[in-house]
Amino acid sequence: MLSNLPFVYKMTVQQGNIITEPMVNQVQLGMNREQVRYLLGTPLLTDMFHTNRWDYIYTIRRGHQPMESKRLTLWFEEDQLVSIEGFAQPDPAAALAALEQETVVVEVPDWRDDRGIISRTLNAVGVETAE
């Protein structure tokens, strides 16, 4: 088949929920469904026969490389998260370290009078101008 030849371009195909380890690190047992949905997004699969199970599945195929797959399964009891299975487990220490790194101090320069000469002259003689 021609598509298997190495010089034939095959585009990257991604499907599912993109879930990263920093996202999983923020999840904690005991969270309710809305809190988990806020952190991870809506699950790709929800089974009407197993309403207490959410499956997050992500697959990617880059060109001629084999397909990579990541799966994360969350289990709930009475609207509380009780178990996490899959490619990553929450690490609260890593989540705290990432939160501390995200803190950024932005210095705002003092205000400078950048009005034009006409506006400054009119304001000096008492005429208010709309800026």
VEXGU-762151 format. One line per field, with one value per residue: x, y, z of N, C-alpha, C in turn; residue number from 1. Coordinates in Angstrom, 3 decimals. Atoms other than C-alpha are relative to their C-alpha. Layout:
! VEXGU-762151
n.X <- c(X/...)
n.Y <- c(Y/...)
n.Z <- c(Z/...)
ca.X <- c(X/...)
ca.Y <- c(Y/...)
ca.Z <- c(Z/...)
c.X <- c(X/...)
c.Y <- c(Y/...)
c.Z <- c(Z/...)
n <- c(NUM/...)
END
This chain:
! VEXGU-762151
n.X <- c(0.846/-0.826/-0.042/-1.016/-1.326/-0.514/0.004/1.382/0.327/1.174/0.155/0.190/1.417/0.232/1.403/0.272/-0.303/-1.412/-0.167/-1.419/-0.281/0.332/1.445/0.347/-0.534/0.927/1.163/-0.132/1.087/1.010/0.591/1.256/-0.075/-0.170/-1.385/-0.831/0.302/-0.658/-1.442/-0.367/0.916/1.035/-0.605/0.335/0.962/0.797/0.814/1.285/0.164/-0.974/-0.009/-1.041/-1.301/-0.313/-1.199/-0.664/-0.861/-0.684/-0.855/-0.663/-0.826/-0.867/-0.537/-0.116/-0.305/1.154/0.920/-0.198/1.291/-0.012/1.335/0.172/1.337/0.347/1.141/0.714/1.032/0.826/-0.497/-1.345/-1.048/-0.565/-1.098/-0.549/-0.822/-0.439/-1.392/-0.600/0.649/-0.205/-1.129/0.289/-1.223/-0.326/0.995/-0.357/-1.215/0.384/0.743/-0.968/-0.745/0.867/0.143/-0.822/0.134/-0.100/-0.198/0.708/-0.702/0.788/0.715/-0.668/0.927/-0.237/0.960/-0.605/-0.254/1.254/0.788/-0.631/0.192/1.402/0.185/-0.696/0.829/1.265/0.961/-0.097/0.033/0.385/-1.135)
n.Y <- c(-1.171/-1.196/-0.826/0.527/-0.396/-1.002/-1.367/-0.470/-0.751/0.377/-1.034/0.402/0.088/0.064/0.195/0.161/-1.043/-0.189/-0.031/-0.036/0.334/-1.122/-0.052/1.106/-0.313/-0.882/0.784/0.583/0.885/-0.713/-1.073/0.372/0.115/-1.317/-0.428/0.800/-0.458/-1.298/0.207/0.900/-0.097/1.022/1.268/0.471/1.094/0.221/1.176/-0.141/1.131/-0.201/-1.462/-0.417/0.152/-0.926/0.379/-0.998/0.729/-0.866/0.712/-0.828/0.696/-0.963/0.506/1.446/0.618/0.708/-0.819/-0.082/-0.085/-0.251/0.218/-0.339/0.391/-0.528/0.653/-0.834/0.563/-1.073/-1.262/-0.294/0.773/0.970/0.761/-0.449/1.020/-0.421/-0.307/-0.908/-0.104/-1.350/-0.274/-1.322/-0.789/-0.577/-1.039/-1.156/-0.588/-0.677/-1.198/-0.988/-0.488/-0.814/-1.326/-0.934/-1.386/-0.880/-1.390/-0.931/-1.287/-1.161/-0.669/-1.147/-0.883/0.178/-0.767/-0.882/-1.384/-0.768/0.391/-0.548/-1.451/-0.262/0.310/-1.023/-1.212/0.300/0.674/1.457/0.732/1.398/0.883)
n.Z <- c(0.000/0.153/-1.209/-0.913/0.451/-0.941/0.527/0.076/-1.214/-0.792/-1.012/-1.387/-0.356/-1.443/-0.362/-1.415/-0.964/-0.317/-1.448/-0.329/-1.392/-0.894/-0.197/-0.905/-1.328/-0.711/-0.411/-1.332/-0.397/-0.783/0.802/0.649/1.464/0.623/-0.199/0.905/1.365/0.163/0.159/1.095/1.136/0.091/0.422/1.334/-0.124/-1.204/0.257/-0.683/-0.912/-1.074/-0.120/-0.942/0.653/1.093/0.734/0.829/0.932/0.955/0.945/0.991/0.988/0.679/1.257/0.174/-1.291/-0.576/-0.785/-1.450/-0.668/-1.445/-0.559/-1.406/-0.441/-1.317/-0.613/-0.967/-0.859/-0.569/0.545/-0.499/0.666/-0.942/0.561/1.282/0.651/1.321/0.314/-0.994/-1.295/-0.547/-0.874/-0.559/-0.171/1.310/0.277/-0.824/0.569/1.245/-0.380/-0.477/1.153/0.846/-0.550/0.760/-0.419/1.156/-0.390/0.866/-0.058/-0.407/1.084/0.612/0.708/1.435/0.804/0.994/-0.426/0.039/-1.178/-1.198/0.004/-0.334/-1.417/-0.792/-0.054/-0.648/0.887/-0.137/1.255/-0.122/0.343)
ca.X <- c(0.000/1.372/0.501/3.051/5.958/8.278/8.202/4.386/3.220/0.870/-0.521/-0.603/-3.994/-5.024/-8.238/-9.722/-8.975/-5.497/-4.629/-1.207/0.488/0.288/-3.484/-3.722/-1.568/-4.284/-6.927/-7.518/-9.527/-12.763/-13.400/-16.888/-17.678/-17.875/-14.457/-12.912/-14.680/-13.293/-9.713/-9.765/-12.663/-15.627/-14.708/-14.628/-16.567/-19.354/-21.153/-24.868/-24.586/-21.605/-22.391/-19.697/-16.898/-15.346/-12.816/-10.429/-8.739/-6.165/-4.576/-2.080/-0.535/2.414/3.064/4.319/4.976/2.796/-0.224/0.353/-2.487/-3.072/-5.995/-7.194/-10.159/-11.823/-14.228/-16.851/-19.025/-21.860/-20.445/-16.991/-13.820/-12.570/-10.087/-7.825/-6.340/-4.233/-1.055/-0.550/-1.365/-1.841/1.234/0.145/3.758/4.338/1.090/2.186/5.631/4.043/1.715/4.658/6.511/3.500/3.561/4.835/5.471/4.833/6.204/4.008/5.817/4.679/2.216/3.759/2.002/1.814/-0.815/-0.140/0.953/-2.504/-4.247/-1.694/-2.035/-5.841/-5.747/-3.287/-5.735/-8.649/-10.319/-11.072/-10.322/-11.783/-9.095)
ca.Y <- c(0.000/3.429/5.064/2.838/4.200/6.358/9.370/9.622/12.261/11.099/13.812/13.616/12.502/13.203/11.994/12.198/14.210/15.671/14.901/15.845/14.798/18.353/18.209/14.822/16.112/18.648/15.927/14.737/11.828/13.102/15.732/15.820/15.302/19.022/19.721/16.867/18.029/21.537/20.196/17.484/18.406/16.289/12.605/11.042/7.984/7.769/4.448/4.586/1.178/2.249/5.855/5.886/5.379/8.050/7.183/9.716/8.295/10.009/8.601/10.125/8.795/10.808/10.057/6.502/5.885/3.467/4.883/6.054/5.693/7.045/6.032/7.389/5.862/7.588/5.894/7.744/6.726/9.019/11.853/11.623/10.507/7.294/5.775/6.710/4.171/4.780/6.273/8.757/9.066/12.362/13.783/16.622/17.685/18.204/20.182/22.450/22.960/23.837/26.312/28.023/28.275/29.851/32.868/35.755/39.302/41.875/45.368/48.099/51.286/54.607/56.588/59.000/61.958/60.870/63.372/65.450/69.074/70.382/68.366/69.461/73.113/73.005/71.307/73.953/76.746/74.881/73.184/69.491/67.173/63.714/61.020)
ca.Z <- c(0.000/-0.932/2.410/4.191/2.168/4.332/1.988/2.045/4.529/7.272/9.494/13.282/14.580/18.190/19.773/23.240/26.334/26.706/30.319/31.664/34.886/36.336/35.783/37.538/40.411/41.278/41.676/45.237/46.580/48.097/45.409/43.943/40.256/39.449/40.950/38.944/35.771/36.336/36.584/33.897/31.647/30.630/30.372/26.933/28.099/30.630/30.828/31.576/33.280/35.415/36.333/39.021/36.473/34.259/31.560/30.091/26.984/24.786/21.647/19.253/16.083/14.778/11.126/10.625/14.340/16.308/18.114/21.695/24.153/27.663/29.848/33.185/35.014/37.962/40.344/42.403/45.347/46.412/44.262/45.889/44.090/45.712/43.252/40.326/37.917/34.862/33.486/36.344/40.023/41.864/43.564/45.878/46.521/42.780/42.507/45.370/43.814/40.454/42.166/43.864/40.545/38.842/41.141/39.038/40.217/37.527/37.987/36.591/35.611/37.025/34.955/32.510/30.998/27.344/26.273/23.242/23.448/22.511/25.247/27.842/26.797/26.912/30.326/31.568/30.721/32.290/29.296/29.921/27.019/26.443/26.462)
c.X <- c(0.897/0.120/1.041/1.418/0.515/-0.039/-1.409/-0.347/-1.256/-0.106/-0.193/-1.479/-0.099/-1.486/-0.109/0.352/1.503/0.100/1.496/0.195/-0.229/-1.508/-0.434/0.484/-0.937/-1.219/0.285/-1.178/-0.950/-0.620/-1.329/0.160/0.250/1.425/0.939/-0.219/0.663/1.495/0.354/-0.875/-1.029/0.619/-0.471/-1.071/-0.686/-0.975/-1.305/-0.265/0.958/0.177/1.081/1.399/0.125/1.301/0.475/0.998/0.587/0.872/0.606/0.828/0.763/0.583/-0.026/0.314/-1.228/-0.842/0.357/-1.361/0.210/-1.437/0.026/-1.444/-0.212/-1.262/-0.584/-0.932/-0.707/0.589/1.371/0.991/0.653/1.208/0.409/0.901/0.455/1.457/0.679/-0.832/0.269/1.200/-0.195/1.241/0.397/-0.978/0.318/1.238/-0.316/-0.751/0.944/0.814/-0.823/-0.154/0.989/-0.281/0.234/0.131/-0.678/0.699/-0.940/-0.625/0.807/-1.045/0.314/-1.017/0.747/0.116/-1.284/-0.853/0.591/-0.209/-1.427/-0.279/0.660/-0.826/-1.388/-1.040/0.225/-0.092/-0.381/1.156/-0.522)
c.Y <- c(1.242/0.817/-0.491/0.352/1.141/1.431/0.564/0.657/-0.568/1.010/-0.597/0.049/-0.179/-0.202/-0.131/1.210/0.085/0.181/-0.068/-0.351/1.184/0.138/-1.069/0.301/0.889/-0.749/-0.627/-0.916/0.783/1.168/-0.480/0.040/1.344/0.511/-0.749/0.450/1.344/-0.182/-0.773/0.136/-1.119/-1.300/-0.414/-1.081/0.034/-1.109/0.122/-1.160/0.083/1.506/0.505/-0.108/1.011/-0.457/1.170/-0.757/0.997/-0.868/1.005/-0.908/1.070/-0.662/-1.508/-0.722/-0.742/0.934/-0.080/0.175/0.224/-0.146/0.342/-0.320/0.506/-0.702/0.906/-0.862/1.159/1.367/0.409/-0.902/-0.932/-0.744/0.563/-1.111/0.544/0.375/0.889/-0.026/1.389/0.062/1.405/0.876/0.661/1.111/1.265/0.693/0.757/1.287/1.099/0.581/0.928/1.422/0.937/1.408/0.871/1.422/0.898/1.348/1.119/0.648/1.182/0.799/-0.060/0.762/0.880/1.426/0.821/-0.332/0.578/1.503/0.348/-0.294/1.057/1.274/-0.286/-0.657/-1.494/-0.644/-1.447/-0.872/-1.374)
c.Z <- c(0.000/1.282/1.006/-0.423/0.865/-0.517/-0.161/1.333/0.649/1.133/1.388/0.323/1.510/0.243/1.511/0.821/0.209/1.511/0.276/1.477/0.939/0.243/0.999/1.409/0.811/0.529/1.357/0.261/0.901/-0.749/-0.588/-1.517/-0.680/0.158/-0.939/-1.439/-0.272/-0.288/-1.273/-1.233/0.040/-0.487/-1.390/0.065/1.352/-0.343/0.772/0.954/1.180/0.191/0.946/-0.589/-1.133/-0.637/-0.847/-0.875/-0.991/-0.884/-0.972/-0.911/-0.769/-1.243/-0.088/1.313/0.524/0.873/1.482/0.645/1.495/0.497/1.489/0.370/1.422/0.492/1.087/0.848/0.671/-0.338/0.535/-0.717/1.010/-0.562/-1.357/-0.526/-1.337/-0.058/1.038/1.277/0.563/0.940/0.562/0.176/-1.320/-0.361/0.787/-0.549/-1.286/0.308/0.471/-1.156/-0.863/0.498/-0.683/0.509/-1.221/0.510/-1.023/0.100/0.452/-1.224/-0.500/-0.752/-1.488/-0.859/-0.979/0.512/0.012/1.220/1.269/0.084/0.374/1.468/0.881/0.119/0.526/-0.877/0.144/-1.380/0.257/-0.451/-0.217)
n <- c(1/2/3/4/5/6/7/8/9/10/11/12/13/14/15/16/17/18/19/20/21/22/23/24/25/26/27/28/29/30/31/32/33/34/35/36/37/38/39/40/41/42/43/44/45/46/47/48/49/50/51/52/53/54/55/56/57/58/59/60/61/62/63/64/65/66/67/68/69/70/71/72/73/74/75/76/77/78/79/80/81/82/83/84/85/86/87/88/89/90/91/92/93/94/95/96/97/98/99/100/101/102/103/104/105/106/107/108/109/110/111/112/113/114/115/116/117/118/119/120/121/122/123/124/125/126/127/128/129/130/131)
END
